[in-house]
Amino acid sequence: MRVDKWLAAVNVIKRRTIASDMVKSGVVYINGLKAKASKNVVVGDKITIEYLKGAKEFEVLQIPTTKTIPKSKKEEFVKEL
């Protein structure tokens, strides 16, 4: 699954267009490398998002098979480090 799609599907970022814009502006990193929107994420990847107030790091636990997941199941797909 593409990184921008994954960020929106697991409710890390509210909308895919925002996630895509963040990737294009260079604030999203996968395993320490600047990500492109087409980069696929796999289980075990570490995704870092650099916000203005500091960075947040997430670990990919699962790849969702649907477009979005319920917010109650977010912990099954992503772990905030």
mmCIF file of the N, C-alpha and C atoms, coordinates in Angstrom:
data_MODEL
# 
_entry.id   MODEL 
# 
loop_
_atom_site.group_PDB 
_atom_site.id 
_atom_site.type_symbol 
_atom_site.label_atom_id 
_atom_site.label_alt_id 
_atom_site.label_comp_id 
_atom_site.label_asym_id 
_atom_site.label_entity_id 
_atom_site.label_seq_id 
_atom_site.pdbx_PDB_ins_code 
_atom_site.Cartn_x 
_atom_site.Cartn_y 
_atom_site.Cartn_z 
_atom_site.occupancy 
_atom_site.B_iso_or_equiv 
_atom_site.pdbx_formal_charge 
_atom_site.auth_seq_id 
_atom_site.auth_comp_id 
_atom_site.auth_asym_id 
_atom_site.auth_atom_id 
_atom_site.pdbx_PDB_model_num 
ATOM 1   N N  . MET A 1 1  ? 0.845   -1.178 0.000  1.00 0.00 ? 1  MET A N  1 
ATOM 2   C CA . MET A 1 1  ? 0.000   0.000  0.000  1.00 0.00 ? 1  MET A CA 1 
ATOM 3   C C  . MET A 1 1  ? 0.889   1.239  0.000  1.00 0.00 ? 1  MET A C  1 
ATOM 4   N N  . ARG A 1 2  ? 0.483   2.233  -0.769 1.00 0.00 ? 2  ARG A N  1 
ATOM 5   C CA . ARG A 1 2  ? 1.238   3.488  -0.845 1.00 0.00 ? 2  ARG A CA 1 
ATOM 6   C C  . ARG A 1 2  ? 1.241   4.192  0.517  1.00 0.00 ? 2  ARG A C  1 
ATOM 7   N N  . VAL A 1 3  ? 2.300   4.933  0.793  1.00 0.00 ? 3  VAL A N  1 
ATOM 8   C CA . VAL A 1 3  ? 2.441   5.575  2.099  1.00 0.00 ? 3  VAL A CA 1 
ATOM 9   C C  . VAL A 1 3  ? 1.339   6.604  2.339  1.00 0.00 ? 3  VAL A C  1 
ATOM 10  N N  . ASP A 1 4  ? 0.969   7.388  1.340  1.00 0.00 ? 4  ASP A N  1 
ATOM 11  C CA . ASP A 1 4  ? -0.084  8.385  1.558  1.00 0.00 ? 4  ASP A CA 1 
ATOM 12  C C  . ASP A 1 4  ? -1.433  7.720  1.804  1.00 0.00 ? 4  ASP A C  1 
ATOM 13  N N  . LYS A 1 5  ? -1.684  6.636  1.120  1.00 0.00 ? 5  LYS A N  1 
ATOM 14  C CA . LYS A 1 5  ? -2.930  5.891  1.307  1.00 0.00 ? 5  LYS A CA 1 
ATOM 15  C C  . LYS A 1 5  ? -2.955  5.233  2.690  1.00 0.00 ? 5  LYS A C  1 
ATOM 16  N N  . TRP A 1 6  ? -1.829  4.702  3.129  1.00 0.00 ? 6  TRP A N  1 
ATOM 17  C CA . TRP A 1 6  ? -1.738  4.045  4.440  1.00 0.00 ? 6  TRP A CA 1 
ATOM 18  C C  . TRP A 1 6  ? -1.972  5.054  5.562  1.00 0.00 ? 6  TRP A C  1 
ATOM 19  N N  . LEU A 1 7  ? -1.352  6.223  5.460  1.00 0.00 ? 7  LEU A N  1 
ATOM 20  C CA . LEU A 1 7  ? -1.516  7.248  6.495  1.00 0.00 ? 7  LEU A CA 1 
ATOM 21  C C  . LEU A 1 7  ? -2.977  7.641  6.675  1.00 0.00 ? 7  LEU A C  1 
ATOM 22  N N  . ALA A 1 8  ? -3.712  7.732  5.579  1.00 0.00 ? 8  ALA A N  1 
ATOM 23  C CA . ALA A 1 8  ? -5.128  8.087  5.655  1.00 0.00 ? 8  ALA A CA 1 
ATOM 24  C C  . ALA A 1 8  ? -5.971  6.894  6.108  1.00 0.00 ? 8  ALA A C  1 
ATOM 25  N N  . ALA A 1 9  ? -5.645  5.692  5.652  1.00 0.00 ? 9  ALA A N  1 
ATOM 26  C CA . ALA A 1 9  ? -6.451  4.509  5.973  1.00 0.00 ? 9  ALA A CA 1 
ATOM 27  C C  . ALA A 1 9  ? -6.413  4.161  7.457  1.00 0.00 ? 9  ALA A C  1 
ATOM 28  N N  . VAL A 1 10 ? -5.273  4.367  8.115  1.00 0.00 ? 10 VAL A N  1 
ATOM 29  C CA . VAL A 1 10 ? -5.158  3.999  9.529  1.00 0.00 ? 10 VAL A CA 1 
ATOM 30  C C  . VAL A 1 10 ? -5.392  5.192  10.458 1.00 0.00 ? 10 VAL A C  1 
ATOM 31  N N  . ASN A 1 11 ? -5.928  6.269  9.905  1.00 0.00 ? 11 ASN A N  1 
ATOM 32  C CA . ASN A 1 11 ? -6.327  7.447  10.682 1.00 0.00 ? 11 ASN A CA 1 
ATOM 33  C C  . ASN A 1 11 ? -5.171  8.182  11.350 1.00 0.00 ? 11 ASN A C  1 
ATOM 34  N N  . VAL A 1 12 ? -3.981  8.123  10.774 1.00 0.00 ? 12 VAL A N  1 
ATOM 35  C CA . VAL A 1 12 ? -2.879  8.939  11.275 1.00 0.00 ? 12 VAL A CA 1 
ATOM 36  C C  . VAL A 1 12 ? -3.085  10.371 10.792 1.00 0.00 ? 12 VAL A C  1 
ATOM 37  N N  . ILE A 1 13 ? -3.504  10.509 9.532  1.00 0.00 ? 13 ILE A N  1 
ATOM 38  C CA . ILE A 1 13 ? -3.831  11.800 8.938  1.00 0.00 ? 13 ILE A CA 1 
ATOM 39  C C  . ILE A 1 13 ? -5.267  11.692 8.428  1.00 0.00 ? 13 ILE A C  1 
ATOM 40  N N  . LYS A 1 14 ? -6.047  12.745 8.590  1.00 0.00 ? 14 LYS A N  1 
ATOM 41  C CA . LYS A 1 14 ? -7.487  12.658 8.336  1.00 0.00 ? 14 LYS A CA 1 
ATOM 42  C C  . LYS A 1 14 ? -7.859  12.374 6.886  1.00 0.00 ? 14 LYS A C  1 
ATOM 43  N N  . ARG A 1 15 ? -7.185  13.031 5.931  1.00 0.00 ? 15 ARG A N  1 
ATOM 44  C CA . ARG A 1 15 ? -7.557  12.847 4.526  1.00 0.00 ? 15 ARG A CA 1 
ATOM 45  C C  . ARG A 1 15 ? -6.337  12.496 3.693  1.00 0.00 ? 15 ARG A C  1 
ATOM 46  N N  . ARG A 1 16 ? -6.563  11.736 2.627  1.00 0.00 ? 16 ARG A N  1 
ATOM 47  C CA . ARG A 1 16 ? -5.470  11.301 1.762  1.00 0.00 ? 16 ARG A CA 1 
ATOM 48  C C  . ARG A 1 16 ? -4.827  12.483 1.040  1.00 0.00 ? 16 ARG A C  1 
ATOM 49  N N  . THR A 1 17 ? -5.604  13.491 0.684  1.00 0.00 ? 17 THR A N  1 
ATOM 50  C CA . THR A 1 17 ? -5.015  14.645 -0.001 1.00 0.00 ? 17 THR A CA 1 
ATOM 51  C C  . THR A 1 17 ? -4.023  15.366 0.906  1.00 0.00 ? 17 THR A C  1 
ATOM 52  N N  . ILE A 1 18 ? -4.337  15.453 2.188  1.00 0.00 ? 18 ILE A N  1 
ATOM 53  C CA . ILE A 1 18 ? -3.411  16.068 3.144  1.00 0.00 ? 18 ILE A CA 1 
ATOM 54  C C  . ILE A 1 18 ? -2.173  15.202 3.280  1.00 0.00 ? 18 ILE A C  1 
ATOM 55  N N  . ALA A 1 19 ? -2.362  13.882 3.359  1.00 0.00 ? 19 ALA A N  1 
ATOM 56  C CA . ALA A 1 19 ? -1.229  12.975 3.462  1.00 0.00 ? 19 ALA A CA 1 
ATOM 57  C C  . ALA A 1 19 ? -0.338  13.088 2.228  1.00 0.00 ? 19 ALA A C  1 
ATOM 58  N N  . SER A 1 20 ? -0.941  13.172 1.063  1.00 0.00 ? 20 SER A N  1 
ATOM 59  C CA . SER A 1 20 ? -0.178  13.306 -0.177 1.00 0.00 ? 20 SER A CA 1 
ATOM 60  C C  . SER A 1 20 ? 0.603   14.618 -0.201 1.00 0.00 ? 20 SER A C  1 
ATOM 61  N N  . ASP A 1 21 ? -0.020  15.702 0.239  1.00 0.00 ? 21 ASP A N  1 
ATOM 62  C CA . ASP A 1 21 ? 0.660   16.994 0.294  1.00 0.00 ? 21 ASP A CA 1 
ATOM 63  C C  . ASP A 1 21 ? 1.836   16.969 1.272  1.00 0.00 ? 21 ASP A C  1 
ATOM 64  N N  . MET A 1 22 ? 1.657   16.295 2.406  1.00 0.00 ? 22 MET A N  1 
ATOM 65  C CA . MET A 1 22 ? 2.740   16.191 3.386  1.00 0.00 ? 22 MET A CA 1 
ATOM 66  C C  . MET A 1 22 ? 3.921   15.419 2.816  1.00 0.00 ? 22 MET A C  1 
ATOM 67  N N  . VAL A 1 23 ? 3.642   14.347 2.084  1.00 0.00 ? 23 VAL A N  1 
ATOM 68  C CA . VAL A 1 23 ? 4.712   13.559 1.468  1.00 0.00 ? 23 VAL A CA 1 
ATOM 69  C C  . VAL A 1 23 ? 5.434   14.405 0.429  1.00 0.00 ? 23 VAL A C  1 
ATOM 70  N N  . LYS A 1 24 ? 4.678   15.140 -0.388 1.00 0.00 ? 24 LYS A N  1 
ATOM 71  C CA . LYS A 1 24 ? 5.279   15.986 -1.434 1.00 0.00 ? 24 LYS A CA 1 
ATOM 72  C C  . LYS A 1 24 ? 6.131   17.096 -0.835 1.00 0.00 ? 24 LYS A C  1 
ATOM 73  N N  . SER A 1 25 ? 5.727   17.628 0.313  1.00 0.00 ? 25 SER A N  1 
ATOM 74  C CA . SER A 1 25 ? 6.492   18.713 0.931  1.00 0.00 ? 25 SER A CA 1 
ATOM 75  C C  . SER A 1 25 ? 7.715   18.209 1.698  1.00 0.00 ? 25 SER A C  1 
ATOM 76  N N  . GLY A 1 26 ? 7.874   16.898 1.806  1.00 0.00 ? 26 GLY A N  1 
ATOM 77  C CA . GLY A 1 26 ? 9.103   16.342 2.372  1.00 0.00 ? 26 GLY A CA 1 
ATOM 78  C C  . GLY A 1 26 ? 9.143   16.212 3.876  1.00 0.00 ? 26 GLY A C  1 
ATOM 79  N N  . VAL A 1 27 ? 8.001   16.082 4.539  1.00 0.00 ? 27 VAL A N  1 
ATOM 80  C CA . VAL A 1 27 ? 8.011   15.943 5.996  1.00 0.00 ? 27 VAL A CA 1 
ATOM 81  C C  . VAL A 1 27 ? 7.747   14.514 6.454  1.00 0.00 ? 27 VAL A C  1 
ATOM 82  N N  . VAL A 1 28 ? 7.597   13.579 5.504  1.00 0.00 ? 28 VAL A N  1 
ATOM 83  C CA . VAL A 1 28 ? 7.339   12.179 5.837  1.00 0.00 ? 28 VAL A CA 1 
ATOM 84  C C  . VAL A 1 28 ? 8.571   11.355 5.480  1.00 0.00 ? 28 VAL A C  1 
ATOM 85  N N  . TYR A 1 29 ? 9.022   10.550 6.441  1.00 0.00 ? 29 TYR A N  1 
ATOM 86  C CA . TYR A 1 29 ? 10.200  9.702  6.250  1.00 0.00 ? 29 TYR A CA 1 
ATOM 87  C C  . TYR A 1 29 ? 9.831   8.249  6.538  1.00 0.00 ? 29 TYR A C  1 
ATOM 88  N N  . ILE A 1 30 ? 10.373  7.344  5.740  1.00 0.00 ? 30 ILE A N  1 
ATOM 89  C CA . ILE A 1 30 ? 10.199  5.914  5.975  1.00 0.00 ? 30 ILE A CA 1 
ATOM 90  C C  . ILE A 1 30 ? 11.566  5.338  6.261  1.00 0.00 ? 30 ILE A C  1 
ATOM 91  N N  . ASN A 1 31 ? 11.733  4.776  7.450  1.00 0.00 ? 31 ASN A N  1 
ATOM 92  C CA . ASN A 1 31 ? 13.006  4.207  7.891  1.00 0.00 ? 31 ASN A CA 1 
ATOM 93  C C  . ASN A 1 31 ? 14.151  5.197  7.738  1.00 0.00 ? 31 ASN A C  1 
ATOM 94  N N  . GLY A 1 32 ? 13.886  6.473  8.021  1.00 0.00 ? 32 GLY A N  1 
ATOM 95  C CA . GLY A 1 32 ? 14.921  7.494  7.984  1.00 0.00 ? 32 GLY A CA 1 
ATOM 96  C C  . GLY A 1 32 ? 15.165  8.121  6.624  1.00 0.00 ? 32 GLY A C  1 
ATOM 97  N N  . LEU A 1 33 ? 14.506  7.636  5.581  1.00 0.00 ? 33 LEU A N  1 
ATOM 98  C CA . LEU A 1 33 ? 14.678  8.188  4.238  1.00 0.00 ? 33 LEU A CA 1 
ATOM 99  C C  . LEU A 1 33 ? 13.428  8.952  3.833  1.00 0.00 ? 33 LEU A C  1 
ATOM 100 N N  . LYS A 1 34 ? 13.632  10.098 3.155  1.00 0.00 ? 34 LYS A N  1 
ATOM 101 C CA . LYS A 1 34 ? 12.506  10.906 2.708  1.00 0.00 ? 34 LYS A CA 1 
ATOM 102 C C  . LYS A 1 34 ? 11.633  10.081 1.768  1.00 0.00 ? 34 LYS A C  1 
ATOM 103 N N  . ALA A 1 35 ? 10.340  10.073 2.024  1.00 0.00 ? 35 ALA A N  1 
ATOM 104 C CA . ALA A 1 35 ? 9.408   9.223  1.276  1.00 0.00 ? 35 ALA A CA 1 
ATOM 105 C C  . ALA A 1 35 ? 8.843   9.945  0.065  1.00 0.00 ? 35 ALA A C  1 
ATOM 106 N N  . LYS A 1 36 ? 8.530   9.159  -0.960 1.00 0.00 ? 36 LYS A N  1 
ATOM 107 C CA . LYS A 1 36 ? 7.753   9.638  -2.102 1.00 0.00 ? 36 LYS A CA 1 
ATOM 108 C C  . LYS A 1 36 ? 6.360   9.045  -1.952 1.00 0.00 ? 36 LYS A C  1 
ATOM 109 N N  . ALA A 1 37 ? 5.360   9.680  -2.555 1.00 0.00 ? 37 ALA A N  1 
ATOM 110 C CA . ALA A 1 37 ? 3.973   9.229  -2.408 1.00 0.00 ? 37 ALA A CA 1 
ATOM 111 C C  . ALA A 1 37 ? 3.776   7.809  -2.925 1.00 0.00 ? 37 ALA A C  1 
ATOM 112 N N  . SER A 1 38 ? 4.559   7.410  -3.905 1.00 0.00 ? 38 SER A N  1 
ATOM 113 C CA . SER A 1 38 ? 4.392   6.083  -4.502 1.00 0.00 ? 38 SER A CA 1 
ATOM 114 C C  . SER A 1 38 ? 5.109   4.986  -3.721 1.00 0.00 ? 38 SER A C  1 
ATOM 115 N N  . LYS A 1 39 ? 5.863   5.346  -2.689 1.00 0.00 ? 39 LYS A N  1 
ATOM 116 C CA . LYS A 1 39 ? 6.612   4.363  -1.899 1.00 0.00 ? 39 LYS A CA 1 
ATOM 117 C C  . LYS A 1 39 ? 5.643   3.457  -1.147 1.00 0.00 ? 39 LYS A C  1 
ATOM 118 N N  . ASN A 1 40 ? 5.845   2.162  -1.275 1.00 0.00 ? 40 ASN A N  1 
ATOM 119 C CA . ASN A 1 40 ? 5.000   1.195  -0.574 1.00 0.00 ? 40 ASN A CA 1 
ATOM 120 C C  . ASN A 1 40 ? 5.515   0.965  0.838  1.00 0.00 ? 40 ASN A C  1 
ATOM 121 N N  . VAL A 1 41 ? 4.592   0.823  1.786  1.00 0.00 ? 41 VAL A N  1 
ATOM 122 C CA . VAL A 1 41 ? 4.962   0.504  3.158  1.00 0.00 ? 41 VAL A CA 1 
ATOM 123 C C  . VAL A 1 41 ? 4.758   -0.993 3.373  1.00 0.00 ? 41 VAL A C  1 
ATOM 124 N N  . VAL A 1 42 ? 5.596   -1.565 4.227  1.00 0.00 ? 42 VAL A N  1 
ATOM 125 C CA . VAL A 1 42 ? 5.478   -2.971 4.591  1.00 0.00 ? 42 VAL A CA 1 
ATOM 126 C C  . VAL A 1 42 ? 5.468   -3.063 6.111  1.00 0.00 ? 42 VAL A C  1 
ATOM 127 N N  . VAL A 1 43 ? 5.033   -4.192 6.616  1.00 0.00 ? 43 VAL A N  1 
ATOM 128 C CA . VAL A 1 43 ? 4.971   -4.398 8.062  1.00 0.00 ? 43 VAL A CA 1 
ATOM 129 C C  . VAL A 1 43 ? 6.378   -4.261 8.645  1.00 0.00 ? 43 VAL A C  1 
ATOM 130 N N  . GLY A 1 44 ? 6.497   -3.478 9.708  1.00 0.00 ? 44 GLY A N  1 
ATOM 131 C CA . GLY A 1 44 ? 7.780   -3.261 10.358 1.00 0.00 ? 44 GLY A CA 1 
ATOM 132 C C  . GLY A 1 44 ? 8.435   -1.941 10.008 1.00 0.00 ? 44 GLY A C  1 
ATOM 133 N N  . ASP A 1 45 ? 7.932   -1.235 8.996  1.00 0.00 ? 45 ASP A N  1 
ATOM 134 C CA . ASP A 1 45 ? 8.497   0.065  8.631  1.00 0.00 ? 45 ASP A CA 1 
ATOM 135 C C  . ASP A 1 45 ? 8.263   1.073  9.747  1.00 0.00 ? 45 ASP A C  1 
ATOM 136 N N  . LYS A 1 46 ? 9.206   1.994  9.895  1.00 0.00 ? 46 LYS A N  1 
ATOM 137 C CA . LYS A 1 46 ? 9.088   3.097  10.834 1.00 0.00 ? 46 LYS A CA 1 
ATOM 138 C C  . LYS A 1 46 ? 8.830   4.365  10.018 1.00 0.00 ? 46 LYS A C  1 
ATOM 139 N N  . ILE A 1 47 ? 7.701   5.004  10.266 1.00 0.00 ? 47 ILE A N  1 
ATOM 140 C CA . ILE A 1 47 ? 7.322   6.209  9.540  1.00 0.00 ? 47 ILE A CA 1 
ATOM 141 C C  . ILE A 1 47 ? 7.410   7.392  10.493 1.00 0.00 ? 47 ILE A C  1 
ATOM 142 N N  . THR A 1 48 ? 8.151   8.412  10.082 1.00 0.00 ? 48 THR A N  1 
ATOM 143 C CA . THR A 1 48 ? 8.318   9.617  10.883 1.00 0.00 ? 48 THR A CA 1 
ATOM 144 C C  . THR A 1 48 ? 7.670   10.782 10.151 1.00 0.00 ? 48 THR A C  1 
ATOM 145 N N  . ILE A 1 49 ? 6.870   11.554 10.885 1.00 0.00 ? 49 ILE A N  1 
ATOM 146 C CA . ILE A 1 49 ? 6.254   12.760 10.336 1.00 0.00 ? 49 ILE A CA 1 
ATOM 147 C C  . ILE A 1 49 ? 6.770   13.932 11.153 1.00 0.00 ? 49 ILE A C  1 
ATOM 148 N N  . GLU A 1 50 ? 7.371   14.904 10.467 1.00 0.00 ? 50 GLU A N  1 
ATOM 149 C CA . GLU A 1 50 ? 7.913   16.073 11.150 1.00 0.00 ? 50 GLU A CA 1 
ATOM 150 C C  . GLU A 1 50 ? 6.892   17.203 11.129 1.00 0.00 ? 50 GLU A C  1 
ATOM 151 N N  . TYR A 1 51 ? 6.220   17.386 12.253 1.00 0.00 ? 51 TYR A N  1 
ATOM 152 C CA . TYR A 1 51 ? 5.288   18.493 12.417 1.00 0.00 ? 51 TYR A CA 1 
ATOM 153 C C  . TYR A 1 51 ? 6.063   19.717 12.873 1.00 0.00 ? 51 TYR A C  1 
ATOM 154 N N  . LEU A 1 52 ? 5.407   20.887 12.884 1.00 0.00 ? 52 LEU A N  1 
ATOM 155 C CA . LEU A 1 52 ? 6.072   22.111 13.327 1.00 0.00 ? 52 LEU A CA 1 
ATOM 156 C C  . LEU A 1 52 ? 6.460   22.037 14.804 1.00 0.00 ? 52 LEU A C  1 
ATOM 157 N N  . LYS A 1 53 ? 5.649   21.342 15.605 1.00 0.00 ? 53 LYS A N  1 
ATOM 158 C CA . LYS A 1 53 ? 5.912   21.252 17.043 1.00 0.00 ? 53 LYS A CA 1 
ATOM 159 C C  . LYS A 1 53 ? 6.762   20.050 17.419 1.00 0.00 ? 53 LYS A C  1 
ATOM 160 N N  . GLY A 1 54 ? 7.270   19.310 16.441 1.00 0.00 ? 54 GLY A N  1 
ATOM 161 C CA . GLY A 1 54 ? 8.089   18.139 16.735 1.00 0.00 ? 54 GLY A CA 1 
ATOM 162 C C  . GLY A 1 54 ? 7.697   16.963 15.875 1.00 0.00 ? 54 GLY A C  1 
ATOM 163 N N  . ALA A 1 55 ? 8.524   15.951 15.912 1.00 0.00 ? 55 ALA A N  1 
ATOM 164 C CA . ALA A 1 55 ? 8.303   14.771 15.068 1.00 0.00 ? 55 ALA A CA 1 
ATOM 165 C C  . ALA A 1 55 ? 7.526   13.703 15.823 1.00 0.00 ? 55 ALA A C  1 
ATOM 166 N N  . LYS A 1 56 ? 6.731   12.946 15.073 1.00 0.00 ? 56 LYS A N  1 
ATOM 167 C CA . LYS A 1 56 ? 6.043   11.777 15.610 1.00 0.00 ? 56 LYS A CA 1 
ATOM 168 C C  . LYS A 1 56 ? 6.474   10.576 14.791 1.00 0.00 ? 56 LYS A C  1 
ATOM 169 N N  . GLU A 1 57 ? 6.703   9.465  15.477 1.00 0.00 ? 57 GLU A N  1 
ATOM 170 C CA . GLU A 1 57 ? 7.152   8.254  14.793 1.00 0.00 ? 57 GLU A CA 1 
ATOM 171 C C  . GLU A 1 57 ? 6.124   7.143  14.996 1.00 0.00 ? 57 GLU A C  1 
ATOM 172 N N  . PHE A 1 58 ? 5.865   6.412  13.926 1.00 0.00 ? 58 PHE A N  1 
ATOM 173 C CA . PHE A 1 58 ? 4.887   5.335  13.942 1.00 0.00 ? 58 PHE A CA 1 
ATOM 174 C C  . PHE A 1 58 ? 5.523   4.076  13.381 1.00 0.00 ? 58 PHE A C  1 
ATOM 175 N N  . GLU A 1 59 ? 5.049   2.920  13.847 1.00 0.00 ? 59 GLU A N  1 
ATOM 176 C CA . GLU A 1 59 ? 5.489   1.639  13.317 1.00 0.00 ? 59 GLU A CA 1 
ATOM 177 C C  . GLU A 1 59 ? 4.295   0.956  12.652 1.00 0.00 ? 59 GLU A C  1 
ATOM 178 N N  . VAL A 1 60 ? 4.540   0.400  11.467 1.00 0.00 ? 60 VAL A N  1 
ATOM 179 C CA . VAL A 1 60 ? 3.491   -0.291 10.716 1.00 0.00 ? 60 VAL A CA 1 
ATOM 180 C C  . VAL A 1 60 ? 3.344   -1.694 11.288 1.00 0.00 ? 60 VAL A C  1 
ATOM 181 N N  . LEU A 1 61 ? 2.169   -2.018 11.820 1.00 0.00 ? 61 LEU A N  1 
ATOM 182 C CA . LEU A 1 61 ? 1.910   -3.350 12.369 1.00 0.00 ? 61 LEU A CA 1 
ATOM 183 C C  . LEU A 1 61 ? 1.166   -4.237 11.374 1.00 0.00 ? 61 LEU A C  1 
ATOM 184 N N  . GLN A 1 62 ? 0.244   -3.635 10.609 1.00 0.00 ? 62 GLN A N  1 
ATOM 185 C CA . GLN A 1 62 ? -0.536  -4.359 9.608  1.00 0.00 ? 62 GLN A CA 1 
ATOM 186 C C  . GLN A 1 62 ? -0.846  -3.425 8.458  1.00 0.00 ? 62 GLN A C  1 
ATOM 187 N N  . ILE A 1 63 ? -1.148  -4.009 7.316  1.00 0.00 ? 63 ILE A N  1 
ATOM 188 C CA . ILE A 1 63 ? -1.610  -3.251 6.157  1.00 0.00 ? 63 ILE A CA 1 
ATOM 189 C C  . ILE A 1 63 ? -3.119  -3.490 6.040  1.00 0.00 ? 63 ILE A C  1 
ATOM 190 N N  . PRO A 1 64 ? -3.933  -2.435 6.082  1.00 0.00 ? 64 PRO A N  1 
ATOM 191 C CA . PRO A 1 64 ? -5.384  -2.633 5.981  1.00 0.00 ? 64 PRO A CA 1 
ATOM 192 C C  . PRO A 1 64 ? -5.794  -3.094 4.582  1.00 0.00 ? 64 PRO A C  1 
ATOM 193 N N  . THR A 1 65 ? -6.839  -3.906 4.537  1.00 0.00 ? 65 THR A N  1 
ATOM 194 C CA . THR A 1 65 ? -7.335  -4.392 3.254  1.00 0.00 ? 65 THR A CA 1 
ATOM 195 C C  . THR A 1 65 ? -8.497  -3.546 2.741  1.00 0.00 ? 65 THR A C  1 
ATOM 196 N N  . THR A 1 66 ? -9.028  -2.665 3.595  1.00 0.00 ? 66 THR A N  1 
ATOM 197 C CA . THR A 1 66 ? -10.122 -1.796 3.194  1.00 0.00 ? 66 THR A CA 1 
ATOM 198 C C  . THR A 1 66 ? -9.627  -0.364 3.076  1.00 0.00 ? 66 THR A C  1 
ATOM 199 N N  . LYS A 1 67 ? -10.487 0.513  2.557  1.00 0.00 ? 67 LYS A N  1 
ATOM 200 C CA . LYS A 1 67 ? -10.114 1.907  2.342  1.00 0.00 ? 67 LYS A CA 1 
ATOM 201 C C  . LYS A 1 67 ? -9.814  2.626  3.653  1.00 0.00 ? 67 LYS A C  1 
ATOM 202 N N  . THR A 1 68 ? -10.626 2.379  4.666  1.00 0.00 ? 68 THR A N  1 
ATOM 203 C CA . THR A 1 68 ? -10.396 2.950  5.991  1.00 0.00 ? 68 THR A CA 1 
ATOM 204 C C  . THR A 1 68 ? -10.713 1.895  7.044  1.00 0.00 ? 68 THR A C  1 
ATOM 205 N N  . ILE A 1 69 ? -10.195 2.130  8.240  1.00 0.00 ? 69 ILE A N  1 
ATOM 206 C CA . ILE A 1 69 ? -10.477 1.230  9.353  1.00 0.00 ? 69 ILE A CA 1 
ATOM 207 C C  . ILE A 1 69 ? -11.194 2.025  10.436 1.00 0.00 ? 69 ILE A C  1 
ATOM 208 N N  . PRO A 1 70 ? -11.949 1.363  11.304 1.00 0.00 ? 70 PRO A N  1 
ATOM 209 C CA . PRO A 1 70 ? -12.566 2.081  12.428 1.00 0.00 ? 70 PRO A CA 1 
ATOM 210 C C  . PRO A 1 70 ? -11.487 2.614  13.375 1.00 0.00 ? 70 PRO A C  1 
ATOM 211 N N  . LYS A 1 71 ? -11.745 3.779  13.959 1.00 0.00 ? 71 LYS A N  1 
ATOM 212 C CA . LYS A 1 71 ? -10.764 4.369  14.869 1.00 0.00 ? 71 LYS A CA 1 
ATOM 213 C C  . LYS A 1 71 ? -10.499 3.477  16.072 1.00 0.00 ? 71 LYS A C  1 
ATOM 214 N N  . SER A 1 72 ? -11.464 2.647  16.444 1.00 0.00 ? 72 SER A N  1 
ATOM 215 C CA . SER A 1 72 ? -11.290 1.755  17.589 1.00 0.00 ? 72 SER A CA 1 
ATOM 216 C C  . SER A 1 72 ? -10.267 0.653  17.297 1.00 0.00 ? 72 SER A C  1 
ATOM 217 N N  . LYS A 1 73 ? -9.995  0.359  16.029 1.00 0.00 ? 73 LYS A N  1 
ATOM 218 C CA . LYS A 1 73 ? -9.042  -0.692 15.669 1.00 0.00 ? 73 LYS A CA 1 
ATOM 219 C C  . LYS A 1 73 ? -7.691  -0.145 15.228 1.00 0.00 ? 73 LYS A C  1 
ATOM 220 N N  . LYS A 1 74 ? -7.448  1.145  15.447 1.00 0.00 ? 74 LYS A N  1 
ATOM 221 C CA . LYS A 1 74 ? -6.207  1.782  15.014 1.00 0.00 ? 74 LYS A CA 1 
ATOM 222 C C  . LYS A 1 74 ? -4.971  1.115  15.617 1.00 0.00 ? 74 LYS A C  1 
ATOM 223 N N  . GLU A 1 75 ? -5.063  0.667  16.886 1.00 0.00 ? 75 GLU A N  1 
ATOM 224 C CA . GLU A 1 75 ? -3.922  0.080  17.577 1.00 0.00 ? 75 GLU A CA 1 
ATOM 225 C C  . GLU A 1 75 ? -3.455  -1.234 16.928 1.00 0.00 ? 75 GLU A C  1 
ATOM 226 N N  . GLU A 1 76 ? -4.337  -1.883 16.168 1.00 0.00 ? 76 GLU A N  1 
ATOM 227 C CA . GLU A 1 76 ? -3.967  -3.140 15.487 1.00 0.00 ? 76 GLU A CA 1 
ATOM 228 C C  . GLU A 1 76 ? -3.101  -2.883 14.266 1.00 0.00 ? 76 GLU A C  1 
ATOM 229 N N  . PHE A 1 77 ? -3.157  -1.664 13.713 1.00 0.00 ? 77 PHE A N  1 
ATOM 230 C CA . PHE A 1 77 ? -2.487  -1.361 12.463 1.00 0.00 ? 77 PHE A CA 1 
ATOM 231 C C  . PHE A 1 77 ? -1.252  -0.475 12.628 1.00 0.00 ? 77 PHE A C  1 
ATOM 232 N N  . VAL A 1 78 ? -1.247  0.359  13.661 1.00 0.00 ? 78 VAL A N  1 
ATOM 233 C CA . VAL A 1 78 ? -0.154  1.311  13.845 1.00 0.00 ? 78 VAL A CA 1 
ATOM 234 C C  . VAL A 1 78 ? 0.163   1.460  15.330 1.00 0.00 ? 78 VAL A C  1 
ATOM 235 N N  . LYS A 1 79 ? 1.462   1.607  15.624 1.00 0.00 ? 79 LYS A N  1 
ATOM 236 C CA . LYS A 1 79 ? 1.893   1.832  16.992 1.00 0.00 ? 79 LYS A CA 1 
ATOM 237 C C  . LYS A 1 79 ? 2.707   3.119  17.013 1.00 0.00 ? 79 LYS A C  1 
ATOM 238 N N  . GLU A 1 80 ? 2.319   4.071  17.875 1.00 0.00 ? 80 GLU A N  1 
ATOM 239 C CA . GLU A 1 80 ? 3.061   5.313  17.988 1.00 0.00 ? 80 GLU A CA 1 
ATOM 240 C C  . GLU A 1 80 ? 4.250   5.094  18.919 1.00 0.00 ? 80 GLU A C  1 
ATOM 241 N N  . LEU A 1 81 ? 5.409   5.480  18.441 1.00 0.00 ? 81 LEU A N  1 
ATOM 242 C CA . LEU A 1 81 ? 6.638   5.282  19.229 1.00 0.00 ? 81 LEU A CA 1 
ATOM 243 C C  . LEU A 1 81 ? 7.024   6.531  19.968 1.00 0.00 ? 81 LEU A C  1 
# 
